[in-house]
Amino acid sequence: MKNQKWAVVLLVASMAFFAMSTNAAAQKLGYINSQQILAQYKEAQDAQEQLDKINQEWQAEGAELQKQFQELGQQLESQSLLLSE
């Protein structure tokens, strides 16, 4: 009975060790030179141009919303005496 317990413990420990060693071997590290990709591939340059265009549109939209917010804030301040009741 005692030998069976040790056999089970040994079996479980060896299975855990095997699982960890195969998992560690499956992990790989790599390096991507994104500057080289952007410099050499037309598709990457086109994608970057599209992203830049979208970014500019969003910045313009954000600036417009900020301007509207400030104008509404000024209107509220100018009307605060009338609306204080």
Secondary structure, 3 states (H helix, E strand, C coil): CHHHHHHHHHHHHHHHHHHHHHHHHHCCCCCCCHHHHHHHCHHHHHHHHHHHHHHHHHHHHHHHHHHHHHHHHHHHHHCCCCCCC
